[in-house]
Amino acid sequence: MAEALDRHPPRYALKHVHIIGGGLAGLSAAVTLTQAGRRVTLYEAGPAAGGRCRSYFDRAVDARIDNGNHLVLSGNDCAMEFLETIGARHTMTGPERSRFAFMDLASGERWNVEPSAGRIPWWILTRRIPGTRIGEYLSLLRLKKAQPGETVAECLSGGELYRKLLEPLAVSGLNTPADSALASLLWAVVEGSLMRGGAACIPLVPREGLSESFIDPALAWLEQGGASLHCSTRIARLTIEVDRITSLHTPSLPLAVGMDEAVICAVPPWVAADLVPGLPAPTTFESIVNVHFRLDAPAGVTGLIGGLAEWVFAKPGIVSVTISAANRLADIPAEEIIAMAWRDVQKVLGIAQPMPPVRLLREKRATFAATAENEALRPNSRTNIANLAVAGDWTATGLPATIEGAIKSGRTAAMALLAA
């Protein structure tokens, strides 16, 4: 009998999951596990959940602002499902159909990108971007056949479509300069949006803020489902015995991990690499700069060509600019960045008034650089530790570092543990 037990070790039903990290990836994993009837405990090192997707009251502009601007598309299936589950779909707002306003700051030219609702791109026959030719739009298919390691610039560069849409889309969507951004990751963006038609490309932003849409409703939903959140609780170390995590260590005490328990590590890649020996993770990162002005303007989002920023977001009482792939600005003083951003805003809004109260936020390691080198270092959700999965927009989601990627990664990690 003893020999039989040795050959067939006991199996344990998963009852409880410890999730390290209270950002969107961790919250997504928690929602999926709670839906499946598992008990969940979240540990967040910071004073509040949300990570890079949260809102707060800023005294400089005397208003509530987001720590970063994020644009969600109607075709972001994981994000939409997450919002539906936590009862927050109604907190997002946008136009009735796909429409993106653009402005060339050098020439003053303005135009709209308005994809047809269905998959057949009739729009390029009647309302294509000024100066573009129909044949240029076929270049999008080159992304699908991009060679391993091929960059966006190598795959697509040249022509007005590239200058007026594809390059800014790559820089903002991948947060990486086009001459080093991986073409296959841009294809993942295009395939999930433009290739599905305008119905999948409706731009959505929170009515109030990121916290009010993605974080607060998720926390309320999880609390109602029995999950618990411990903020200001840093997991400093894991105890790993054979192929299992047996305890989590905070700076003050260890937390035992039982045989019917598992762990999801949903922290930034540099933290995960420290916690989990041998875990591959991206090693280079790009920053994002957001500049928020206390200003009333008609609500909307405008893409910029030839300016410092890629997007201007106008919300009630706040106008913000987002500067992606901002490592190039590392040595430029904040005052100069603010002045350049204000000139862009003045041109977009057609105003000449003095600069209003302003706040600049610089996220130095906002996302992993979407390069071939980093793509090879993105790990799958399952690890070689039996009761550990990893989550985060930096894991192997097939997407760049976006809200959609973060939410997808959390769900994938949770499903991997449930399947195991």
Secondary structure, DSSP 8 states (H G I E B T S, - for coil): -HHHHHHS-------EEEEE--SHHHHHHHHHHHHTT-EEEEE-SSSSS-TTS-EEEETTTTEEEESS---EETT-HHHHHHHHHTT-GGGEE--SS--EEEEETTT--EEEE---SSSS-THHHHS--TT--HHHHTTHHHHHT--TT-BHHHHH-SSHHIIIIIHHHHHHHHSS-TTTSBHHHHHHHHHTTGGG-GGG--EEEESS-HIIIIIHHHHHHHHHTT-EEE-S----EEEEETTEEEEEE-SS-EEE--TTEEEEE-S-HHHHHHHSTT------EEEEEEEEEE----SEEEEEESSS-SEEEEETTEEEEEE-SGGGGTTS-HHHHHHHHHHHHHHHHT-------EEEEEEEEEEE--SHHHHTT---SB-SSTTEEE-STTSS-SS-SSHHHHHHHHHHHHHHHHH-
